Amino acid sequence: MSAPEATEPSGAHPRIEARLSGSRDEQFEAFVADVGPYLLRVALLLSGDRTYAEDLVQTTFERTYRSWDRARSTDPRAYARKVLVNLRIDRWRLVRLEVLTSPDTLPQRATPSHADTVDGRNEVVRLLAELPLAQRRVVVLRHLLGLTESETARELAVSVGTVKSHNARALVRLRTLLTEGRQ
């Protein structure tokens, strides 16, 4: 069985191409091993809760497996990401007053053995948790996953104008939070 090949599309994120051999299960196992960590990062950024993020990824894999023929005929990574985002959106719609991890409960500083990038990532996650949910979705998809405005609009089923306005407001809020945090 050959492993999925990563290619670089116009964006900076690798894309999985479904050039797999072997049985359907072997293909899917290789896919899960390849994109599992990526989907967990996306789920963590969207949910702010590790346990819920793991549940989202598990459900994403279950649904992707059921539609594996369709997923592998396009871009399986994008297909699974779309499933994950839709699952998270469904949850946002069902629970209007969802309680996310409070920014106060996240670690303020990385342990001394971690690199400075980990500390920066923790700060970004803390700041994302303070954004309204719609703005956080746009920031995660646009800036952390590198999707275009039109791709983000398509994934969230909103207009490009909505993506632009949420993005602009979110960036202003993040700048304000960053400035307040450094004083």
N, CA and C atoms as an extended XYZ file, in Angstrom:
549
Properties=species:S:1:pos:R:3:atomname:S:1:resname:S:1:resid:I:1 pbc="F F F"
N         0.851       -1.181        0.000 N   MET     1
C         0.000        0.000        0.000 CA  MET     1
C         0.882        1.223        0.000 C   MET     1
N         0.593        2.161       -0.844 N   SER     2
C         1.360        3.396       -0.864 CA  SER     2
C         0.680        4.407        0.043 C   SER     2
N         1.485        5.249        0.640 N   ALA     3
C         0.960        6.266        1.556 CA  ALA     3
C         0.392        7.422        0.758 C   ALA     3
N        -0.504        8.212        1.388 N   PRO     4
C        -1.032        9.380        0.693 CA  PRO     4
C         0.094       10.351        0.390 C   PRO     4
N         0.019       10.963       -0.738 N   GLU     5
C         1.039       11.933       -1.100 CA  GLU     5
C         0.554       13.319       -0.751 C   GLU     5
N         1.439       14.114       -0.157 N   ALA     6
C         1.080       15.499        0.171 CA  ALA     6
C         1.588       16.392       -0.947 C   ALA     6
N         0.732       17.222       -1.443 N   THR     7
C         1.136       18.183       -2.448 CA  THR     7
C         0.775       19.558       -1.959 C   THR     7
N         1.436       20.548       -2.464 N   GLU     8
C         1.184       21.922       -2.050 CA  GLU     8
C         0.303       22.604       -3.079 C   GLU     8
N        -0.973       22.874       -2.736 N   PRO     9
C        -1.792       23.662       -3.641 CA  PRO     9
C        -1.389       25.118       -3.536 C   PRO     9
N        -2.204       26.015       -4.019 N   SER    10
C        -1.868       27.431       -4.002 CA  SER    10
C        -1.633       27.944       -2.592 C   SER    10
N        -2.234       27.332       -1.560 N   GLY    11
C        -2.030       27.746       -0.176 CA  GLY    11
C        -0.790       27.086        0.395 C   GLY    11
N        -0.553       27.286        1.689 N   ALA    12
C         0.640       26.776        2.333 CA  ALA    12
C         0.413       25.435        3.003 C   ALA    12
N        -0.803       24.923        2.965 N   HIS    13
C        -1.087       23.694        3.676 CA  HIS    13
C        -1.086       22.524        2.712 C   HIS    13
N        -0.449       21.392        3.111 N   PRO    14
C        -0.416       20.236        2.225 CA  PRO    14
C        -1.808       19.670        2.024 C   PRO    14
N        -2.028       19.105        0.861 N   ARG    15
C        -3.305       18.490        0.526 CA  ARG    15
C        -3.072       17.011        0.299 C   ARG    15
N        -3.946       16.202        0.803 N   ILE    16
C        -3.818       14.755        0.644 CA  ILE    16
C        -4.494       14.361       -0.668 C   ILE    16
N        -3.784       13.605       -1.460 N   GLU    17
C        -4.378       13.086       -2.679 CA  GLU    17
C        -4.653       11.608       -2.466 C   GLU    17
N        -5.814       11.189       -2.856 N   ALA    18
C        -6.217        9.804       -2.631 CA  ALA    18
C        -5.643        8.906       -3.724 C   ALA    18
N        -4.366        8.690       -3.696 N   ARG    19
C        -3.714        7.735       -4.591 CA  ARG    19
C        -3.304        6.548       -3.741 C   ARG    19
N        -4.270        5.833       -3.271 N   LEU    20
C        -4.014        4.742       -2.358 CA  LEU    20
C        -4.348        3.426       -3.023 C   LEU    20
N        -3.615        2.429       -2.627 N   SER    21
C        -3.958        1.086       -3.086 CA  SER    21
C        -4.310        0.270       -1.857 C   SER    21
N        -4.771       -0.928       -2.070 N   GLY    22
C        -5.168       -1.765       -0.945 CA  GLY    22
C        -6.663       -1.688       -0.749 C   GLY    22
N        -7.107       -2.365        0.279 N   SER    23
C        -8.548       -2.405        0.548 CA  SER    23
C        -9.046       -1.050        1.029 C   SER    23
N       -10.341       -0.914        1.030 N   ARG    24
C       -10.989        0.316        1.509 CA  ARG    24
C       -10.544        0.612        2.946 C   ARG    24
N       -10.526       -0.411        3.801 N   ASP    25
C       -10.126       -0.221        5.197 CA  ASP    25
C        -8.667        0.192        5.311 C   ASP    25
N        -7.792       -0.397        4.507 N   GLU    26
C        -6.377       -0.022        4.541 CA  GLU    26
C        -6.181        1.418        4.087 C   GLU    26
N        -6.926        1.818        3.072 N   GLN    27
C        -6.852        3.204        2.604 CA  GLN    27
C        -7.293        4.161        3.696 C   GLN    27
N        -8.390        3.818        4.345 N   PHE    28
C        -8.915        4.707        5.383 CA  PHE    28
C        -7.978        4.749        6.587 C   PHE    28
N        -7.389        3.631        6.965 N   GLU    29
C        -6.431        3.610        8.078 CA  GLU    29
C        -5.240        4.525        7.791 C   GLU    29
N        -4.737        4.495        6.572 N   ALA    30
C        -3.623        5.368        6.193 CA  ALA    30
C        -4.054        6.834        6.254 C   ALA    30
N        -5.252        7.113        5.816 N   PHE    31
C        -5.800        8.470        5.864 CA  PHE    31
C        -5.908        8.954        7.299 C   PHE    31
N        -6.455        8.130        8.192 N   VAL    32
C        -6.613        8.505        9.610 CA  VAL    32
C        -5.255        8.793       10.235 C   VAL    32
N        -4.280        7.941        9.971 N   ALA    33
C        -2.945        8.154       10.534 CA  ALA    33
C        -2.339        9.464       10.043 C   ALA    33
N        -2.631        9.814        8.802 N   ASP    34
C        -2.048       11.019        8.213 CA  ASP    34
C        -2.725       12.300        8.682 C   ASP    34
N        -4.044       12.333        8.723 N   VAL    35
C        -4.751       13.588        9.012 CA  VAL    35
C        -5.281       13.702       10.432 C   VAL    35
N        -5.163       12.652       11.234 N   GLY    36
C        -5.666       12.692       12.605 CA  GLY    36
C        -5.144       13.867       13.417 C   GLY    36
N        -3.816       14.075       13.480 N   PRO    37
C        -3.296       15.207       14.262 CA  PRO    37
C        -3.773       16.563       13.736 C   PRO    37
N        -3.875       16.690       12.420 N   TYR    38
C        -4.350       17.935       11.810 CA  TYR    38
C        -5.793       18.217       12.235 C   TYR    38
N        -6.661       17.209       12.121 N   LEU    39
C        -8.062       17.402       12.480 CA  LEU    39
C        -8.223       17.688       13.969 C   LEU    39
N        -7.388       17.077       14.809 N   LEU    40
C        -7.458       17.352       16.243 CA  LEU    40
C        -7.086       18.808       16.530 C   LEU    40
N        -6.067       19.327       15.841 N   ARG    41
C        -5.699       20.746       16.020 CA  ARG    41
C        -6.855       21.650       15.617 C   ARG    41
N        -7.476       21.356       14.487 N   VAL    42
C        -8.614       22.159       14.022 CA  VAL    42
C        -9.738       22.101       15.049 C   VAL    42
N       -10.059       20.913       15.521 N   ALA    43
C       -11.143       20.749       16.495 CA  ALA    43
C       -10.828       21.477       17.793 C   ALA    43
N        -9.580       21.430       18.232 N   LEU    44
C        -9.192       22.146       19.455 CA  LEU    44
C        -9.356       23.648       19.278 C   LEU    44
N        -8.956       24.146       18.135 N   LEU    45
C        -9.081       25.578       17.889 CA  LEU    45
C       -10.543       26.007       17.798 C   LEU    45
N       -11.384       25.164       17.243 N   LEU    46
C       -12.792       25.511       17.114 CA  LEU    46
C       -13.574       25.343       18.416 C   LEU    46
N       -13.179       24.372       19.232 N   SER    47
C       -13.975       24.071       20.421 CA  SER    47
C       -13.374       24.611       21.708 C   SER    47
N       -12.053       24.671       21.806 N   GLY    48
C       -11.418       25.124       23.038 CA  GLY    48
C       -11.410       24.077       24.139 C   GLY    48
N       -11.846       22.857       23.861 N   ASP    49
C       -11.931       21.801       24.865 CA  ASP    49
C       -11.397       20.501       24.268 C   ASP    49
N       -10.357       19.936       24.883 N   ARG    50
C        -9.699       18.763       24.315 CA  ARG    50
C       -10.637       17.550       24.220 C   ARG    50
N       -11.396       17.297       25.263 N   THR    51
C       -12.286       16.140       25.257 CA  THR    51
C       -13.326       16.269       24.148 C   THR    51
N       -13.927       17.430       24.046 N   TYR    52
C       -14.918       17.643       22.997 CA  TYR    52
C       -14.256       17.581       21.618 C   TYR    52
N       -13.045       18.111       21.496 N   ALA    53
C       -12.321       18.066       20.228 CA  ALA    53
C       -12.069       16.620       19.798 C   ALA    53
N       -11.678       15.776       20.748 N   GLU    54
C       -11.453       14.365       20.426 CA  GLU    54
C       -12.747       13.693       19.970 C   GLU    54
N       -13.866       14.040       20.612 N   ASP    55
C       -15.165       13.502       20.191 CA  ASP    55
C       -15.519       13.964       18.777 C   ASP    55
N       -15.249       15.244       18.492 N   LEU    56
C       -15.509       15.766       17.151 CA  LEU    56
C       -14.710       14.997       16.098 C   LEU    56
N       -13.436       14.762       16.376 N   VAL    57
C       -12.578       14.057       15.416 CA  VAL    57
C       -13.072       12.629       15.222 C   VAL    57
N       -13.442       11.967       16.319 N   GLN    58
C       -13.949       10.595       16.212 CA  GLN    58
C       -15.208       10.537       15.347 C   GLN    58
N       -16.126       11.454       15.592 N   THR    59
C       -17.361       11.495       14.806 CA  THR    59
C       -17.059       11.855       13.350 C   THR    59
N       -16.087       12.747       13.154 N   THR    60
C       -15.677       13.109       11.798 CA  THR    60
C       -15.166       11.882       11.048 C   THR    60
N       -14.324       11.090       11.702 N   PHE    61
C       -13.800        9.886       11.054 CA  PHE    61
C       -14.923        8.885       10.773 C   PHE    61
N       -15.862        8.768       11.684 N   GLU    62
C       -16.981        7.846       11.469 CA  GLU    62
C       -17.776        8.255       10.230 C   GLU    62
N       -18.098        9.521       10.127 N   ARG    63
C       -18.891        9.988        8.981 CA  ARG    63
C       -18.093        9.942        7.683 C   ARG    63
N       -16.810       10.251        7.766 N   THR    64
C       -15.966       10.199        6.570 CA  THR    64
C       -15.827        8.758        6.088 C   THR    64
N       -15.706        7.822        7.016 N   TYR    65
C       -15.600        6.413        6.623 CA  TYR    65
C       -16.859        5.949        5.897 C   TYR    65
N       -18.016        6.366        6.405 N   ARG    66
C       -19.276        5.962        5.762 CA  ARG    66
C       -19.370        6.500        4.336 C   ARG    66
N       -18.703        7.620        4.066 N   SER    67
C       -18.730        8.227        2.725 CA  SER    67
C       -17.348        8.187        2.089 C   SER    67
N       -16.565        7.184        2.420 N   TRP    68
C       -15.173        7.134        1.988 CA  TRP    68
C       -15.026        7.182        0.464 C   TRP    68
N       -15.883        6.504       -0.266 N   ASP    69
C       -15.766        6.514       -1.728 CA  ASP    69
C       -15.892        7.942       -2.264 C   ASP    69
N       -16.856        8.686       -1.743 N   ARG    70
C       -17.046       10.074       -2.172 CA  ARG    70
C       -15.867       10.940       -1.695 C   ARG    70
N       -15.423       10.746       -0.455 N   ALA    71
C       -14.336       11.562        0.105 CA  ALA    71
C       -13.038       11.373       -0.675 C   ALA    71
N       -12.687       10.145       -0.964 N   ARG    72
C       -11.402        9.905       -1.632 CA  ARG    72
C       -11.423       10.294       -3.103 C   ARG    72
N       -12.618       10.440       -3.678 N   SER    73
C       -12.693       10.846       -5.081 CA  SER    73
C       -12.438       12.347       -5.244 C   SER    73
N       -12.472       13.097       -4.139 N   THR    74
C       -12.186       14.538       -4.189 CA  THR    74
C       -10.893       14.772       -3.414 C   THR    74
N       -10.965       15.538       -2.368 N   ASP    75
C        -9.831       15.788       -1.476 CA  ASP    75
C       -10.252       15.293       -0.096 C   ASP    75
N        -9.796       14.105        0.323 N   PRO    76
C       -10.283       13.521        1.574 CA  PRO    76
C       -10.035       14.415        2.799 C   PRO    76
N        -8.923       15.120        2.805 N   ARG    77
C        -8.613       16.006        3.942 CA  ARG    77
C        -9.625       17.151        4.015 C   ARG    77
N        -9.906       17.776        2.889 N   ALA    78
C       -10.887       18.864        2.856 CA  ALA    78
C       -12.277       18.328        3.187 C   ALA    78
N       -12.592       17.148        2.698 N   TYR    79
C       -13.889       16.537        2.980 CA  TYR    79
C       -14.055       16.329        4.487 C   TYR    79
N       -13.034       15.756        5.127 N   ALA    80
C       -13.098       15.500        6.573 CA  ALA    80
C       -13.145       16.814        7.355 C   ALA    80
N       -12.388       17.807        6.921 N   ARG    81
C       -12.409       19.111        7.598 CA  ARG    81
C       -13.797       19.729        7.519 C   ARG    81
N       -14.432       19.609        6.360 N   LYS    82
C       -15.789       20.139        6.177 CA  LYS    82
C       -16.764       19.417        7.110 C   LYS    82
N       -16.629       18.114        7.232 N   VAL    83
C       -17.475       17.349        8.147 CA  VAL    83
C       -17.263       17.849        9.577 C   VAL    83
N       -16.015       18.019        9.972 N   LEU    84
C       -15.697       18.475       11.327 CA  LEU    84
C       -16.287       19.863       11.600 C   LEU    84
N       -16.091       20.777       10.683 N   VAL    85
C       -16.620       22.139       10.857 CA  VAL    85
C       -18.140       22.101       10.937 C   VAL    85
N       -18.778       21.304       10.100 N   ASN    86
C       -20.234       21.203       10.139 CA  ASN    86
C       -20.724       20.614       11.462 C   ASN    86
N       -20.015       19.610       11.976 N   LEU    87
C       -20.389       19.047       13.274 CA  LEU    87
C       -20.305       20.116       14.364 C   LEU    87
N       -19.249       20.911       14.311 N   ARG    88
C       -19.074       21.968       15.317 CA  ARG    88
C       -20.158       23.040       15.161 C   ARG    88
N       -20.484       23.400       13.944 N   ILE    89
C       -21.535       24.390       13.707 CA  ILE    89
C       -22.869       23.858       14.226 C   ILE    89
N       -23.154       22.585       13.966 N   ASP    90
C       -24.393       21.993       14.475 CA  ASP    90
C       -24.469       22.131       15.990 C   ASP    90
N       -23.372       21.897       16.655 N   ARG    91
C       -23.342       22.023       18.117 CA  ARG    91
C       -23.585       23.471       18.533 C   ARG    91
N       -22.973       24.429       17.819 N   TRP    92
C       -23.185       25.844       18.139 CA  TRP    92
C       -24.660       26.206       17.982 C   TRP    92
N       -25.295       25.652       16.998 N   ARG    93
C       -26.702       25.970       16.769 CA  ARG    93
C       -27.599       25.362       17.841 C   ARG    93
N       -27.249       24.177       18.327 N   LEU    94
C       -28.068       23.506       19.331 CA  LEU    94
C       -27.909       24.116       20.722 C   LEU    94
N       -26.706       24.528       21.040 N   VAL    95
C       -26.421       25.036       22.382 CA  VAL    95
C       -26.033       26.502       22.263 C   VAL    95
N       -26.985       27.358       22.464 N   ARG    96
C       -26.730       28.784       22.286 CA  ARG    96
C       -25.856       29.375       23.390 C   ARG    96
N       -25.956       28.853       24.577 N   LEU    97
C       -25.181       29.395       25.694 CA  LEU    97
C       -24.102       28.409       26.122 C   LEU    97
N       -23.385       27.882       25.170 N   GLU    98
C       -22.345       26.918       25.454 CA  GLU    98
C       -21.247       27.541       26.302 C   GLU    98
N       -20.793       26.802       27.295 N   VAL    99
C       -19.719       27.284       28.152 CA  VAL    99
C       -18.423       26.664       27.659 C   VAL    99
N       -17.530       27.518       27.194 N   LEU   100
C       -16.226       27.054       26.743 CA  LEU   100
C       -15.249       27.158       27.895 C   LEU   100
N       -14.113       26.566       27.735 N   THR   101
C       -13.078       26.694       28.744 CA  THR   101
C       -12.788       28.160       28.952 C   THR   101
N       -12.828       28.567       30.169 N   SER   102
C       -12.556       29.964       30.484 CA  SER   102
C       -11.109       30.290       30.160 C   SER   102
N       -10.854       31.453       29.591 N   PRO   103
C        -9.465       31.835       29.320 CA  PRO   103
C        -8.615       31.850       30.591 C   PRO   103
N        -9.252       32.039       31.751 N   ASP   104
C        -8.503       32.055       33.009 CA  ASP   104
C        -7.990       30.677       33.397 C   ASP   104
N        -8.629       29.606       32.899 N   THR   105
C        -8.207       28.260       33.267 CA  THR   105
C        -7.098       27.726       32.366 C   THR   105
N        -6.846       28.397       31.248 N   LEU   106
C        -5.758       27.965       30.369 CA  LEU   106
C        -4.432       28.384       30.988 C   LEU   106
N        -3.386       27.627       30.747 N   PRO   107
C        -2.096       27.990       31.349 CA  PRO   107
C        -1.637       29.356       30.870 C   PRO   107
N        -1.155       30.150       31.803 N   GLN   108
C        -0.683       31.487       31.468 CA  GLN   108
C         0.685       31.438       30.795 C   GLN   108
N         1.521       30.504       31.187 N   ARG   109
C         2.861       30.397       30.631 CA  ARG   109
C         3.147       28.933       30.321 C   ARG   109
N         3.890       28.709       29.295 N   ALA   110
C         4.313       27.351       28.981 CA  ALA   110
C         5.370       26.929       29.993 C   ALA   110
N         5.525       25.638       30.184 N   THR   111
C         6.557       25.169       31.093 CA  THR   111
C         7.915       25.536       30.518 C   THR   111
N         8.914       25.716       31.364 N   PRO   112
C        10.225       26.166       30.883 CA  PRO   112
C        10.838       25.271       29.809 C   PRO   112
N        10.469       24.008       29.745 N   SER   113
C        11.068       23.122       28.756 CA  SER   113
C        10.450       23.287       27.357 C   SER   113
N         9.337       24.012       27.250 N   HIS   114
C         8.702       24.228       25.947 CA  HIS   114
C         9.366       25.384       25.210 C   HIS   114
N         9.254       25.311       23.889 N   ALA   115
C         9.801       26.381       23.044 CA  ALA   115
C         8.907       27.612       23.122 C   ALA   115
N         9.441       28.742       22.720 N   ASP   116
C         8.660       29.984       22.721 CA  ASP   116
C         7.418       29.875       21.837 C   ASP   116
N         7.464       29.058       20.810 N   THR   117
C         6.297       28.927       19.941 CA  THR   117
C         5.102       28.334       20.678 C   THR   117
N         5.354       27.448       21.627 N   VAL   118
C         4.265       26.868       22.402 CA  VAL   118
C         3.596       27.953       23.234 C   VAL   118
N         4.388       28.832       23.811 N   ASP   119
C         3.837       29.930       24.596 CA  ASP   119
C         2.984       30.836       23.713 C   ASP   119
N         3.471       31.117       22.519 N   GLY   120
C         2.707       31.936       21.587 CA  GLY   120
C         1.416       31.261       21.182 C   GLY   120
N         1.468       29.941       20.953 N   ARG   121
C         0.266       29.191       20.595 CA  ARG   121
C        -0.753       29.217       21.728 C   ARG   121
N        -0.282       29.086       22.969 N   ASN   122
C        -1.195       29.152       24.114 CA  ASN   122
C        -1.880       30.508       24.173 C   ASN   122
N        -1.126       31.563       23.893 N   GLU   123
C        -1.707       32.897       23.920 CA  GLU   123
C        -2.770       33.048       22.831 C   GLU   123
N        -2.489       32.525       21.656 N   VAL   124
C        -3.463       32.602       20.563 CA  VAL   124
C        -4.733       31.846       20.937 C   VAL   124
N        -4.600       30.661       21.506 N   VAL   125
C        -5.777       29.886       21.895 CA  VAL   125
C        -6.569       30.624       22.967 C   VAL   125
N        -5.886       31.225       23.938 N   ARG   126
C        -6.575       32.004       24.978 CA  ARG   126
C        -7.342       33.164       24.356 C   ARG   126
N        -6.699       33.856       23.417 N   LEU   127
C        -7.349       35.001       22.786 CA  LEU   127
C        -8.517       34.561       21.902 C   LEU   127
N        -8.358       33.459       21.197 N   LEU   128
C        -9.458       32.946       20.367 CA  LEU   128
C       -10.674       32.616       21.222 C   LEU   128
N       -10.445       32.109       22.426 N   ALA   129
C       -11.560       31.754       23.311 CA  ALA   129
C       -12.365       32.974       23.723 C   ALA   129
N       -11.797       34.160       23.591 N   GLU   130
C       -12.498       35.384       23.961 CA  GLU   130
C       -13.298       35.986       22.806 C   GLU   130
N       -13.120       35.468       21.616 N   LEU   131
C       -13.872       35.972       20.464 CA  LEU   131
C       -15.271       35.371       20.435 C   LEU   131
N       -16.231       36.095       19.871 N   PRO   132
C       -17.541       35.488       19.626 CA  PRO   132
C       -17.366       34.284       18.693 C   PRO   132
N       -18.242       33.318       18.817 N   LEU   133
C       -18.092       32.053       18.094 CA  LEU   133
C       -17.988       32.228       16.583 C   LEU   133
N       -18.819       33.059       16.003 N   ALA   134
C       -18.798       33.238       14.547 CA  ALA   134
C       -17.464       33.821       14.094 C   ALA   134
N       -16.942       34.766       14.853 N   GLN   135
C       -15.652       35.362       14.506 CA  GLN   135
C       -14.528       34.349       14.670 C   GLN   135
N       -14.595       33.529       15.723 N   ARG   136
C       -13.554       32.526       15.942 CA  ARG   136
C       -13.511       31.538       14.790 C   ARG   136
N       -14.686       31.107       14.320 N   ARG   137
C       -14.716       30.158       13.194 CA  ARG   137
C       -13.999       30.736       11.984 C   ARG   137
N       -14.285       31.990       11.677 N   VAL   138
C       -13.683       32.630       10.505 CA  VAL   138
C       -12.169       32.743       10.685 C   VAL   138
N       -11.717       33.180       11.851 N   VAL   139
C       -10.274       33.335       12.083 CA  VAL   139
C        -9.561       31.992       11.970 C   VAL   139
N       -10.137       30.950       12.549 N   VAL   140
C        -9.501       29.630       12.489 CA  VAL   140
C        -9.390       29.165       11.044 C   VAL   140
N       -10.483       29.256       10.303 N   LEU   141
C       -10.457       28.769        8.916 CA  LEU   141
C        -9.579       29.637        8.023 C   LEU   141
N        -9.663       30.952        8.181 N   ARG   142
C        -8.906       31.867        7.304 CA  ARG   142
C        -7.417       31.880        7.644 C   ARG   142
N        -7.096       32.077        8.902 N   HIS   143
C        -5.707       32.360        9.253 CA  HIS   143
C        -4.938       31.156        9.783 C   HIS   143
N        -5.603       30.256       10.452 N   LEU   144
C        -4.882       29.100       10.976 CA  LEU   144
C        -4.890       27.930        9.998 C   LEU   144
N        -5.939       27.840        9.182 N   LEU   145
C        -5.986       26.768        8.190 CA  LEU   145
C        -5.656       27.253        6.787 C   LEU   145
N        -5.607       28.584        6.605 N   GLY   146
C        -5.190       29.150        5.333 CA  GLY   146
C        -6.221       29.078        4.219 C   GLY   146
N        -7.503       28.985        4.550 N   LEU   147
C        -8.520       28.965        3.507 CA  LEU   147
C        -8.744       30.379        2.972 C   LEU   147
N        -9.173       30.468        1.745 N   THR   148
C        -9.499       31.769        1.162 CA  THR   148
C       -10.836       32.241        1.722 C   THR   148
N       -11.179       33.494        1.420 N   GLU   149
C       -12.480       34.008        1.876 CA  GLU   149
C       -13.622       33.201        1.281 C   GLU   149
N       -13.530       32.879        0.008 N   SER   150
C       -14.622       32.128       -0.629 CA  SER   150
C       -14.697       30.692       -0.097 C   SER   150
N       -13.552       30.060        0.157 N   GLU   151
C       -13.558       28.715        0.738 CA  GLU   151
C       -14.162       28.737        2.142 C   GLU   151
N       -13.800       29.762        2.914 N   THR   152
C       -14.343       29.899        4.267 CA  THR   152
C       -15.848       30.111        4.214 C   THR   152
N       -16.293       30.967        3.311 N   ALA   153
C       -17.730       31.225        3.161 CA  ALA   153
C       -18.468       29.935        2.792 C   ALA   153
N       -17.889       29.178        1.889 N   ARG   154
C       -18.505       27.921        1.460 CA  ARG   154
C       -18.570       26.929        2.625 C   ARG   154
N       -17.493       26.808        3.396 N   GLU   155
C       -17.464       25.862        4.521 CA  GLU   155
C       -18.447       26.241        5.612 C   GLU   155
N       -18.644       27.540        5.824 N   LEU   156
C       -19.539       27.995        6.888 CA  LEU   156
C       -20.949       28.283        6.383 C   LEU   156
N       -21.153       28.168        5.081 N   ALA   157
C       -22.453       28.438        4.463 CA  ALA   157
C       -22.932       29.853        4.763 C   ALA   157
N       -22.013       30.813        4.596 N   VAL   158
C       -22.332       32.235        4.750 CA  VAL   158
C       -21.795       32.966        3.525 C   VAL   158
N       -22.107       34.240        3.419 N   SER   159
C       -21.612       35.009        2.275 CA  SER   159
C       -20.153       35.422        2.493 C   SER   159
N       -19.492       35.767        1.407 N   VAL   160
C       -18.111       36.250        1.493 CA  VAL   160
C       -18.076       37.548        2.302 C   VAL   160
N       -19.094       38.377        2.146 N   GLY   161
C       -19.167       39.619        2.917 CA  GLY   161
C       -19.227       39.361        4.413 C   GLY   161
N       -19.961       38.335        4.809 N   THR   162
C       -20.023       37.966        6.230 CA  THR   162
C       -18.661       37.511        6.720 C   THR   162
N       -17.964       36.727        5.912 N   VAL   163
C       -16.612       36.288        6.267 CA  VAL   163
C       -15.705       37.505        6.454 C   VAL   163
N       -15.775       38.446        5.518 N   LYS   164
C       -14.923       39.642        5.595 CA  LYS   164
C       -15.224       40.461        6.848 C   LYS   164
N       -16.505       40.665        7.151 N   SER   165
C       -16.836       41.487        8.311 CA  SER   165
C       -16.465       40.792        9.615 C   SER   165
N       -16.732       39.482        9.722 N   HIS   166
C       -16.336       38.751       10.926 CA  HIS   166
C       -14.819       38.769       11.085 C   HIS   166
N       -14.112       38.598        9.981 N   ASN   167
C       -12.651       38.596       10.025 CA  ASN   167
C       -12.124       39.952       10.483 C   ASN   167
N       -12.648       41.018        9.921 N   ALA   168
C       -12.182       42.362       10.288 CA  ALA   168
C       -12.439       42.645       11.767 C   ALA   168
N       -13.646       42.343       12.226 N   ARG   169
C       -13.971       42.578       13.643 CA  ARG   169
C       -13.107       41.722       14.561 C   ARG   169
N       -12.891       40.477       14.173 N   ALA   170
C       -12.091       39.575       14.999 CA  ALA   170
C       -10.646       40.064       15.102 C   ALA   170
N       -10.079       40.509       13.990 N   LEU   171
C        -8.693       40.973       14.015 CA  LEU   171
C        -8.544       42.229       14.860 C   LEU   171
N        -9.527       43.130       14.780 N   VAL   172
C        -9.489       44.324       15.637 CA  VAL   172
C        -9.529       43.904       17.101 C   VAL   172
N       -10.429       42.964       17.434 N   ARG   173
C       -10.558       42.495       18.823 CA  ARG   173
C        -9.280       41.797       19.280 C   ARG   173
N        -8.687       40.976       18.430 N   LEU   174
C        -7.443       40.287       18.795 CA  LEU   174
C        -6.309       41.284       19.019 C   LEU   174
N        -6.228       42.294       18.163 N   ARG   175
C        -5.188       43.331       18.357 CA  ARG   175
C        -5.379       44.030       19.696 C   ARG   175
N        -6.623       44.358       20.010 N   THR   176
C        -6.917       45.015       21.287 CA  THR   176
C        -6.523       44.119       22.451 C   THR   176
N        -6.886       42.851       22.390 N   LEU   177
C        -6.539       41.919       23.464 CA  LEU   177
C        -5.038       41.752       23.592 C   LEU   177
N        -4.338       41.690       22.457 N   LEU   178
C        -2.875       41.567       22.499 CA  LEU   178
C        -2.251       42.801       23.133 C   LEU   178
N        -2.737       43.972       22.760 N   THR   179
C        -2.210       45.226       23.305 CA  THR   179
C        -2.471       45.303       24.810 C   THR   179
N        -3.679       44.942       25.241 N   GLU   180
C        -4.007       44.974       26.663 CA  GLU   180
C        -3.150       43.973       27.444 C   GLU   180
N        -2.869       42.820       26.850 N   GLY   181
C        -2.084       41.784       27.521 CA  GLY   181
C        -0.625       42.133       27.687 C   GLY   181
N        -0.112       43.051       26.893 N   ARG   182
C         1.313       43.395       26.962 CA  ARG   182
C         1.570       44.642       27.796 C   ARG   182
N         0.524       45.226       28.310 N   GLN   183
C         0.739       46.425       29.130 CA  GLN   183
C         0.911       46.069       30.565 C   GLN   183
